[in-house]
């Protein structure tokens, strides 16, 4: 049955990678594979339960008796519920951040970006959009940041040809920025909630490599743009009753929304409560500010109208449902023992975390990076000390899997950056394909080598930073 479950998940991964050919939403495929896999696991769960949870199951069955029903009850109450709790914690966090962006966008808090970066000089425009994308993505998930910045780009850049180049730089910046903090990407959020990294150490280790991996492709893309490009003339914005918020009100909401997200790691460290509670707290305060600052429009029955809100909601909900499916697929790989077999093979035949991260990054160019990174994260447990790992491993290699070890950094870095090698390797790239009709062939011909150069130079920077820290 292990092979049957593994085959279903692998077929799902392949179909996810070729969504642009099958035109079947990858979230649907991930959810379907997860549901079918868990149904098969529940039907034939006894062989997995006795192997993976022998002592726990024996204690559970001592009063109920060993039967098929008992096995199902144990899986439901002791195995599945643990993964469901972890998943719900992450999903609630993502939903909170999605609504924070929606509220900020509804109040025009991002309008200043359009005014700041609007310039006919292509390099000023490009670097401005990339800088804001990187800064936003360290706080928000990559897909939401990309959708927001692509909409801003369309308000400024007139020609589709140049939007393809600039949009590619936005995708790279969004993924690289998301890898710089524990709250910037769903996968980095997972390693943080698992206790594999701490926020300060994680950002200190990856902020320079991700900046380099962003700057090099952006510089090379800027050389492909003409000196001046046609821009869209600014238009008068209509918001409800034509009484937009004052500048100080927008700045206040922006500081509360994005600044509050930066407080979440501190909130978690002080209270030991899940990060999603901190995000919900920020959302609650931001909603109160929204109600207070828009009380005239609310009282006059003229609610805020925002045409872009549905794009945010659809993109974020699609990403969340896709993450749910992939997370539960990875949980199946853990419970069937596939992850243990993969880790043993990597220890014996690869035995180098840099090679492992490069291989995973290369595969993420054609398979979605979220699926691959989540799989790589769960290959190894978070070891509190070296003795908890296999005694056959040498201490230097084994130390990579300790909390704040290099393995966790490199997996996130390579997954996020190398996921930009092709647009099908990440959700942000797929959003660019749909928004600007960017083909895989065009992207591979013009962007691929630029991302590879940034990725490997960033790896070199990480090696030097890690060497200095040690």
LOBA-17151 format. One record per residue (C-alpha): residue in one letter; x, y, z; chain; residue number from 0. Coordinates in pm, 1 decimal. Layout:
BEGIN
   pavo          u          v          w   vonu   torgu
      a          X          Y          Z      A     NUM
...
This chain:
BEGIN
   pavo          u          v          w   vonu   torgu
      x        0.0        0.0        0.0      A       0
      x      298.1      231.9       52.7      A       1
      x      371.5      215.8     -319.2      A       2
      x        9.5      291.1     -406.1      A       3
      x        0.6      600.8     -183.3      A       4
      x      342.6      714.0     -306.9      A       5
      x      233.0      668.3     -669.5      A       6
      x      -77.7      882.2     -614.9      A       7
      x      128.3     1162.8     -461.5      A       8
      x      396.2     1148.4     -732.5      A       9
      x      132.8     1156.3    -1007.3      A      10
      x      -23.0     1454.4     -828.8      A      11
      x      313.7     1632.8     -817.7      A      12
      x      362.9     1576.1    -1191.3      A      13
      x       13.4     1703.8    -1273.6      A      14
      x       77.6     2007.1    -1054.1      A      15
      x      395.7     2080.5    -1249.4      A      16
      x      208.7     2064.8    -1580.7      A      17
      x      -93.5     2270.1    -1482.6      A      18
      x      -20.3     2498.5    -1778.3      A      19
      x      -81.3     2199.0    -2009.0      A      20
      x     -366.4     2018.7    -1830.3      A      21
      x     -540.0     2343.8    -1725.9      A      22
      x     -648.2     2171.0    -1404.2      A      23
      x     -601.4     2391.8    -1099.2      A      24
      x     -306.5     2267.2     -893.2      A      25
      x     -499.8     2322.3     -570.9      A      26
      x     -761.8     2075.8     -692.1      A      27
      x     -498.0     1816.1     -775.3      A      28
      x     -321.7     1855.2     -439.9      A      29
      x     -645.1     1826.9     -242.9      A      30
      x     -761.8     1523.8     -442.9      A      31
      x     -430.4     1341.8     -399.1      A      32
      x     -433.6     1414.3      -24.9      A      33
      x     -789.0     1291.6       26.0      A      34
      x     -741.0      970.7     -174.8      A      35
      x     -410.8      903.2       -1.0      A      36
      x     -554.3      943.4      347.7      A      37
      x     -854.0      723.7      262.3      A      38
      x     -615.5      445.6      153.9      A      39
      x     -406.3      505.6      464.7      A      40
      x     -713.3      473.2      686.4      A      41
      x     -826.1      151.0      516.0      A      42
      x     -489.3      -22.5      551.9      A      43
      x     -357.1      170.9      850.0      A      44
      x     -263.9     -120.0     1075.2      A      45
      x       66.5     -192.7      898.8      A      46
      x      172.8      172.6      928.8      A      47
      x       45.3      226.0     1282.3      A      48
      x      225.9      -73.9     1429.9      A      49
      x      548.5       26.6     1255.4      A      50
      x      544.0      401.9     1322.0      A      51
      x      347.2      423.7     1650.8      A      52
      x      382.3       77.9     1804.3      A      53
      x      405.6      171.6     2173.6      A      54
      x      139.2      443.2     2154.4      A      55
      x     -103.1      216.9     1971.4      A      56
      x      -46.9      -68.7     2216.5      A      57
      x     -140.5      159.3     2506.7      A      58
      x     -441.9      292.6     2316.2      A      59
      x     -566.6      -55.9     2220.0      A      60
      x     -515.9     -207.9     2564.7      A      61
      x     -862.6     -101.0     2675.2      A      62
      x    -1044.0     -113.8     2339.3      A      63
      x     -897.6     -426.9     2185.4      A      64
      x     -705.0     -464.4     1862.6      A      65
      x     -945.5     -427.6     1569.6      A      66
      x     -985.3     -238.9     1244.4      A      67
      x    -1213.5       10.6     1417.9      A      68
      x     -956.4       69.6     1691.1      A      69
      x     -688.5      136.9     1431.9      A      70
      x     -910.4      392.9     1259.6      A      71
      x     -992.0      559.0     1591.2      A      72
      x     -621.0      579.9     1675.1      A      73
      x     -536.0      730.6     1336.6      A      74
      x     -815.8      986.2     1365.6      A      75
      x     -744.1     1089.1     1725.7      A      76
      x     -365.3     1051.7     1750.8      A      77
      x     -215.6     1072.7     1401.1      A      78
      x     -434.1     1283.4     1173.7      A      79
      x     -540.2     1533.5     1439.4      A      80
      x     -179.9     1639.2     1501.3      A      81
      x     -120.2     1727.2     1137.7      A      82
      x     -459.7     1896.6     1118.2      A      83
      x     -375.0     2117.2     1418.0      A      84
      x      -42.1     2223.6     1267.1      A      85
      x     -206.1     2288.6      931.8      A      86
      x     -489.8     2495.3     1081.1      A      87
      x     -237.6     2712.1     1264.7      A      88
      x      -60.5     2799.8      938.8      A      89
      x     -382.5     2843.8      739.7      A      90
      x     -524.6     3083.2      999.8      A      91
      x     -203.4     3285.2      980.5      A      92
      x     -225.5     3304.6      600.7      A      93
      x     -593.1     3402.4      615.2      A      94
      x     -512.3     3679.0      863.4      A      95
      x     -232.9     3822.5      646.8      A      96
      x     -456.0     3798.0      338.2      A      97
      x     -719.9     4009.2      509.0      A      98
      x     -459.0     4256.1      634.7      A      99
      x     -353.8     4318.3      273.0      A     100
      x     -718.6     4348.9      166.6      A     101
      x     -790.6     4612.6      431.2      A     102
      x     -473.9     4807.9      348.7      A     103
      x     -546.8     4798.3      -23.0      A     104
      x     -908.3     4901.0       33.7      A     105
      x     -787.1     5215.4      208.9      A     106
      x     -535.5     5308.3      -59.1      A     107
      x     -235.3     5241.9      162.9      A     108
      x      -35.1     5109.8     -132.8      A     109
      x     -119.7     5397.4     -369.1      A     110
      x      197.9     5577.6     -272.1      A     111
      x      403.6     5306.2     -445.2      A     112
      x      253.1     5405.1     -779.6      A     113
      x      340.2     5769.4     -719.4      A     114
      x      693.9     5698.1     -597.7      A     115
      x      808.4     5461.5     -872.8      A     116
      x      631.5     5628.9    -1166.5      A     117
      x      917.8     5733.1    -1394.6      A     118
      x      998.0     5714.0    -1764.5      A     119
      x     1352.8     5607.4    -1679.9      A     120
      x     1320.9     5229.3    -1704.4      A     121
      x     1595.2     5156.8    -1450.5      A     122
      x     1446.1     5385.4    -1186.3      A     123
      x     1107.8     5226.0    -1243.6      A     124
      x     1242.4     4870.8    -1235.7      A     125
      x     1453.2     4911.8     -922.5      A     126
      x     1171.8     5095.8     -746.6      A     127
      x      919.2     4818.9     -813.8      A     128
      x     1171.0     4548.9     -719.4      A     129
      x     1263.8     4726.6     -395.3      A     130
      x      901.3     4765.0     -284.3      A     131
      x      827.4     4405.1     -383.8      A     132
      x     1117.9     4274.0     -176.6      A     133
      x     1021.0     4485.2      125.1      A     134
      x      655.1     4379.0      108.9      A     135
      x      735.9     4011.7       58.2      A     136
      x      934.3     3989.6      382.0      A     137
      x      602.5     4053.2      559.2      A     138
      x      344.3     3898.7      325.7      A     139
      x      317.5     3574.4      134.1      A     140
      x      481.8     3571.1     -208.6      A     141
      x      167.5     3526.4     -416.2      A     142
      x      -23.4     3813.9     -255.3      A     143
      x      278.7     4041.7     -291.5      A     144
      x      321.6     3945.5     -657.0      A     145
      x      -45.3     4003.9     -742.8      A     146
      x      -36.2     4343.4     -572.7      A     147
      x      283.5     4456.4     -746.6      A     148
      x      173.6     4327.7    -1087.6      A     149
      x     -142.1     4537.0    -1057.1      A     150
      x       65.6     4840.3     -962.2      A     151
      x      297.5     4773.5    -1257.4      A     152
      x        2.2     4760.9    -1497.5      A     153
      x     -108.4     5104.5    -1375.1      A     154
      x      230.4     5245.2    -1477.4      A     155
      x      383.9     5047.9    -1766.5      A     156
      x      196.4     5074.5    -2093.8      A     157
      x      363.1     4819.0    -2323.2      A     158
      x      315.6     4447.1    -2262.5      A     159
      x      668.0     4371.5    -2386.4      A     160
      x      830.0     4564.0    -2101.5      A     161
      x      574.3     4440.7    -1848.2      A     162
      x      698.9     4087.4    -1917.7      A     163
      x     1054.6     4186.2    -1822.3      A     164
      x      958.4     4392.8    -1519.3      A     165
      x      702.5     4133.7    -1406.5      A     166
      x      973.2     3866.3    -1411.0      A     167
      x     1188.6     4083.0    -1183.4      A     168
      x      889.4     4127.2     -950.6      A     169
      x      842.6     3749.4     -926.7      A     170
      x     1210.7     3700.1     -841.4      A     171
      x     1204.2     3976.5     -578.4      A     172
      x      885.6     3839.9     -419.9      A     173
      x     1028.9     3489.4     -382.3      A     174
      x     1369.7     3607.1     -261.6      A     175
      x     1218.6     3850.1      -12.7      A     176
      x      986.6     3579.8      117.5      A     177
      x     1290.3     3364.2      199.5      A     178
      x     1446.6     3637.2      414.6      A     179
      x     1208.3     3612.3      710.8      A     180
      x     1009.0     3342.1      886.1      A     181
      x      681.1     3518.7      804.3      A     182
      x      753.9     3589.7      437.9      A     183
      x      682.9     3248.0      285.7      A     184
      x      457.6     2954.1      381.5      A     185
      x      758.4     2719.8      386.4      A     186
      x      967.9     2943.9      611.4      A     187
      x      663.6     2971.8      839.5      A     188
      x      657.2     2591.7      859.7      A     189
      x     1022.7     2559.8      963.9      A     190
      x      968.8     2829.0     1226.2      A     191
      x      657.3     2668.5     1375.7      A     192
      x      839.4     2333.2     1380.9      A     193
      x     1110.9     2487.3     1596.1      A     194
      x     1379.4     2436.9     1330.8      A     195
      x     1479.8     2805.3     1322.4      A     196
      x     1447.2     3121.4     1527.4      A     197
      x     1338.2     3445.4     1353.2      A     198
      x     1650.7     3651.9     1423.4      A     199
      x     1902.7     3383.8     1327.8      A     200
      x     1705.7     3291.9     1015.8      A     201
      x     1689.6     3648.9      885.0      A     202
      x     2050.8     3722.7      976.8      A     203
      x     2165.7     3416.2      780.4      A     204
      x     1956.0     3475.0      466.9      A     205
      x     1904.1     3847.1      426.8      A     206
      x     2232.6     3904.4      239.3      A     207
      x     2204.3     3596.2       11.1      A     208
      x     1845.3     3684.6      -81.6      A     209
      x     1939.5     4045.8     -151.9      A     210
      x     2219.5     3927.8     -381.0      A     211
      x     1988.9     3676.0     -550.4      A     212
      x     1746.8     3963.5     -615.6      A     213
      x     1996.6     4229.3     -719.9      A     214
      x     2191.6     4029.3     -980.5      A     215
      x     1892.9     3925.6    -1199.7      A     216
      x     1741.5     4272.7    -1158.7      A     217
      x     2062.7     4437.1    -1278.4      A     218
      x     2082.6     4204.0    -1577.8      A     219
      x     1715.5     4262.2    -1661.8      A     220
      x     1769.2     4639.0    -1642.8      A     221
      x     2031.9     4608.7    -1917.3      A     222
      x     1768.6     4455.0    -2144.5      A     223
      x     1531.0     4750.1    -2105.8      A     224
      x     1550.5     5070.4    -2312.3      A     225
      x     1652.7     5386.8    -2135.4      A     226
      x     1300.4     5524.0    -2143.9      A     227
      x      966.7     5344.8    -2165.6      A     228
      x      612.4     5470.8    -2214.0      A     229
      x      416.4     5501.1    -1891.6      A     230
      x       43.1     5533.4    -1827.2      A     231
      x      -64.5     5883.2    -1733.6      A     232
      x     -193.2     5905.6    -1375.0      A     233
      x     -567.3     5889.1    -1337.6      A     234
      x     -794.7     6024.8    -1068.2      A     235
      x     -885.5     5753.1     -822.8      A     236
      x    -1243.9     5708.5     -711.9      A     237
      x    -1292.7     5570.5     -363.5      A     238
      x    -1648.4     5559.8     -233.8      A     239
      x    -1773.7     5916.5     -181.0      A     240
      x    -1456.8     6074.8     -328.7      A     241
      x    -1324.2     6156.0       19.8      A     242
      x    -1008.6     5944.0       45.6      A     243
      x     -820.0     5908.3      369.0      A     244
      x     -560.9     6165.9      456.1      A     245
      x     -197.0     6075.4      410.5      A     246
      x     -135.5     6043.4      784.4      A     247
      x     -426.4     5800.3      812.0      A     248
      x     -288.6     5579.2      533.6      A     249
      x       58.1     5584.0      688.7      A     250
      x      -87.7     5494.2     1028.1      A     251
      x     -273.2     5194.8      887.4      A     252
      x       30.0     5083.0      687.3      A     253
      x      254.2     5099.0      995.0      A     254
      x        0.0     4911.1     1206.8      A     255
      x      -54.0     4644.2      939.5      A     256
      x      301.7     4573.2      826.6      A     257
      x      470.7     4679.8     1150.3      A     258
      x      235.7     4456.7     1345.0      A     259
      x      345.8     4155.9     1140.5      A     260
      x      705.1     4222.9     1245.8      A     261
      x      590.3     4204.4     1608.9      A     262
      x      450.2     3852.0     1567.1      A     263
      x      781.4     3668.1     1640.0      A     264
      x      816.0     3873.4     1960.2      A     265
      x      453.4     3798.2     2047.8      A     266
      x      521.7     3426.8     2001.6      A     267
      x      842.5     3438.4     2206.7      A     268
      x      676.4     3622.3     2497.9      A     269
      x      343.7     3436.8     2512.8      A     270
      x      440.0     3100.6     2352.6      A     271
      x      105.5     3120.2     2173.1      A     272
      x       83.1     3022.1     1803.1      A     273
      x      185.2     3292.8     1552.5      A     274
      x     -161.7     3302.7     1398.2      A     275
      x     -298.9     3459.2     1719.4      A     276
      x      -54.6     3745.0     1677.9      A     277
      x     -163.3     3788.5     1315.4      A     278
      x     -529.6     3788.1     1417.7      A     279
      x     -450.0     4049.0     1682.0      A     280
      x     -290.9     4273.4     1416.6      A     281
      x     -591.4     4218.7     1189.7      A     282
      x     -831.3     4309.1     1470.9      A     283
      x     -651.1     4635.3     1550.5      A     284
      x     -631.3     4721.2     1181.0      A     285
      x    -1003.4     4659.1     1134.4      A     286
      x    -1081.4     4888.5     1425.9      A     287
      x     -870.1     5161.2     1262.8      A     288
      x    -1052.0     5098.8      934.8      A     289
      x    -1389.8     5142.4     1100.8      A     290
      x    -1283.6     5458.3     1283.9      A     291
      x    -1117.5     5626.8      986.7      A     292
      x    -1401.4     5542.4      747.3      A     293
      x    -1688.4     5610.6      984.2      A     294
      x    -1832.1     5886.5      762.1      A     295
      x    -1863.1     5658.8      461.8      A     296
      x    -1993.8     5373.0      673.3      A     297
      x    -2255.9     5593.4      838.0      A     298
      x    -2358.7     5736.1      499.0      A     299
      x    -2406.3     5384.3      353.7      A     300
      x    -2128.8     5441.5       99.2      A     301
      x    -1893.9     5148.8      155.4      A     302
      x    -1542.8     5145.6       15.3      A     303
      x    -1530.4     5011.2     -339.1      A     304
      x    -1214.8     4828.2     -448.5      A     305
      x    -1210.7     4648.4     -782.8      A     306
      x     -887.1     4462.7     -708.1      A     307
      x    -1014.6     4296.4     -390.5      A     308
      x    -1140.4     3983.3     -566.5      A     309
      x     -802.0     3927.1     -729.3      A     310
      x     -636.0     3931.3     -387.3      A     311
      x     -891.7     3696.3     -238.3      A     312
      x     -889.8     3449.0     -527.9      A     313
      x     -509.7     3433.0     -549.3      A     314
      x     -465.8     3393.2     -173.3      A     315
      x     -744.0     3136.5     -130.8      A     316
      x     -603.3     2933.4     -419.7      A     317
      x     -261.2     2935.6     -256.3      A     318
      x     -406.0     2838.2       82.1      A     319
      x     -605.3     2544.1      -56.5      A     320
      x     -302.9     2428.4     -253.3      A     321
      x      -91.0     2448.0       61.9      A     322
      x     -350.8     2240.5      251.5      A     323
      x     -336.5     1964.3       -9.1      A     324
      x       43.2     1955.0      -28.8      A     325
      x       81.2     1963.7      351.0      A     326
      x     -144.5     1660.5      393.4      A     327
      x       37.5     1477.7      112.5      A     328
      x      367.3     1534.4      292.6      A     329
      x      207.8     1408.7      615.3      A     330
      x      125.3     1085.2      432.0      A     331
      x      486.6     1047.2      321.2      A     332
      x      594.7     1081.2      683.4      A     333
      x      344.5      830.5      819.4      A     334
      x      419.2      567.1      555.4      A     335
      x      791.5      584.0      632.1      A     336
      x      889.1      721.1      290.1      A     337
      x     1062.0     1021.9      446.5      A     338
      x     1279.9      798.8      664.0      A     339
      x     1389.5      603.1      357.7      A     340
      x     1472.2      924.3      169.4      A     341
      x     1678.5     1061.6      459.1      A     342
      x     1873.4      735.5      489.2      A     343
      x     1947.0      742.7      114.9      A     344
      x     2061.2     1106.6      129.8      A     345
      x     2286.6     1034.5      427.5      A     346
      x     2453.8      745.7      249.2      A     347
      x     2484.2      872.1     -108.2      A     348
      x     2486.4     1253.1      -92.4      A     349
      x     2598.6     1348.3      257.4      A     350
      x     2630.8     1716.5      168.8      A     351
      x     2365.7     1974.6      246.0      A     352
      x     2477.8     2210.4      -31.2      A     353
      x     2441.7     1939.4     -295.0      A     354
      x     2105.0     1838.9     -148.6      A     355
      x     1976.3     2196.5     -160.6      A     356
      x     2103.5     2250.6     -515.8      A     357
      x     1940.0     1928.1     -634.3      A     358
      x     1613.0     2021.5     -467.4      A     359
      x     1630.2     2371.0     -615.3      A     360
      x     1694.2     2236.2     -964.8      A     361
      x     1393.2     2005.7     -940.3      A     362
      x     1179.6     2295.3     -814.6      A     363
      x     1227.3     2463.7    -1151.4      A     364
      x      982.2     2215.2    -1303.1      A     365
      x      792.5     2097.2     -995.5      A     366
      x      626.9     2346.3     -763.8      A     367
      x      867.1     2475.7     -498.3      A     368
      x      614.5     2465.1     -212.4      A     369
      x      558.7     2091.4     -261.7      A     370
      x      930.9     2019.6     -284.8      A     371
      x     1037.1     2240.3        5.5      A     372
      x      769.3     2098.3      235.5      A     373
      x      889.3     1750.9      139.9      A     374
      x     1253.8     1843.6      203.4      A     375
      x     1170.7     2003.6      537.7      A     376
      x     1009.7     1684.2      663.2      A     377
      x     1281.5     1445.1      543.8      A     378
      x     1470.7     1508.2      867.0      A     379
      x     1340.4     1571.1     1218.8      A     380
      x     1453.8     1874.7     1413.5      A     381
      x     1720.5     1725.5     1640.4      A     382
      x     1775.7     1888.6     1978.7      A     383
      x     2127.8     1747.8     1990.1      A     384
      x     2359.0     1545.0     1767.8      A     385
      x     2312.2     1227.9     1973.6      A     386
      x     1943.6     1224.8     1874.1      A     387
      x     2047.7     1156.4     1514.2      A     388
      x     2203.6      844.9     1368.5      A     389
      x     2538.5      766.1     1536.4      A     390
      x     2678.4      683.1     1190.9      A     391
      x     2665.4     1052.2     1090.2      A     392
      x     2975.2     1263.4     1142.5      A     393
      x     2920.9     1553.6     1387.8      A     394
      x     2976.0     1835.2     1136.0      A     395
      x     2717.8     1697.1      894.1      A     396
      x     2473.5     1611.5     1174.1      A     397
      x     2495.3     1964.4     1316.7      A     398
      x     2322.3     2090.3     1001.5      A     399
      x     1994.4     1941.5     1128.8      A     400
      x     2003.3     2104.9     1470.5      A     401
      x     1784.4     2411.3     1537.4      A     402
      x     1914.5     2699.5     1323.7      A     403
      x     2124.0     2450.8     1128.5      A     404
      x     2239.0     2521.4      773.6      A     405
      x     2008.0     2257.9      624.5      A     406
      x     1693.5     2453.4      712.7      A     407
      x     1837.9     2777.4      574.2      A     408
      x     1957.0     2626.6      247.1      A     409
      x     1636.3     2436.0      178.0      A     410
      x     1426.9     2752.8      212.0      A     411
      x     1674.8     2964.2       17.8      A     412
      x     1717.9     2724.0     -273.2      A     413
      x     1349.4     2640.7     -287.4      A     414
      x     1238.1     3003.9     -305.8      A     415
      x     1513.2     3130.6     -536.4      A     416
      x     1548.3     2830.1     -768.1      A     417
      x     1170.1     2811.4     -788.2      A     418
      x     1205.8     3119.8    -1011.8      A     419
      x     1417.8     2936.2    -1268.4      A     420
      x     1095.8     2875.1    -1461.3      A     421
      x      755.8     3037.5    -1407.4      A     422
      x      593.4     2698.7    -1343.4      A     423
      x      816.8     2645.8    -1038.4      A     424
      x      623.4     2881.1     -811.1      A     425
      x      276.5     3027.6     -767.4      A     426
      x      401.3     3381.1     -828.4      A     427
      x      546.4     3280.4    -1164.5      A     428
      x      219.5     3120.9    -1264.8      A     429
      x       39.6     3444.0    -1172.5      A     430
      x      277.3     3626.9    -1407.4      A     431
      x      206.6     3377.2    -1687.1      A     432
      x     -165.6     3442.5    -1658.7      A     433
      x     -140.2     3818.8    -1610.3      A     434
      x      103.9     3899.2    -1891.1      A     435
      x       84.3     3588.9    -2113.6      A     436
      x      448.1     3504.6    -2041.3      A     437
      x      541.8     3173.6    -2203.6      A     438
      x      778.9     2921.1    -2051.6      A     439
      x     1001.4     2939.3    -2359.4      A     440
      x     1032.5     3319.5    -2341.7      A     441
      x     1105.4     3307.5    -1968.7      A     442
      x     1366.2     3032.4    -2011.0      A     443
      x     1538.2     3218.2    -2293.3      A     444
      x     1554.8     3557.6    -2120.0      A     445
      x     1538.6     3500.1    -1741.7      A     446
      x     1665.6     3148.9    -1659.4      A     447
      x     2041.1     3216.3    -1672.3      A     448
      x     2001.3     3540.6    -1478.5      A     449
      x     1827.5     3357.7    -1193.2      A     450
      x     2090.3     3080.4    -1194.7      A     451
      x     2369.4     3336.3    -1158.9      A     452
      x     2193.7     3512.9     -872.3      A     453
      x     2114.2     3181.3     -702.5      A     454
      x     2472.9     3053.8     -704.0      A     455
      x     2630.7     3385.6     -607.7      A     456
      x     2381.7     3402.0     -321.0      A     457
      x     2486.4     3052.0     -216.4      A     458
      x     2845.4     3171.8     -210.0      A     459
      x     2746.9     3467.4        6.2      A     460
      x     2561.9     3233.6      242.9      A     461
      x     2871.1     3012.7      269.8      A     462
      x     3088.4     3312.6      359.8      A     463
      x     2836.0     3447.2      611.2      A     464
      x     2798.8     3103.7      771.1      A     465
      x     3177.0     3062.9      783.6      A     466
      x     3208.5     3401.0      955.2      A     467
      x     2932.8     3322.1     1204.5      A     468
      x     3095.0     2996.2     1303.4      A     469
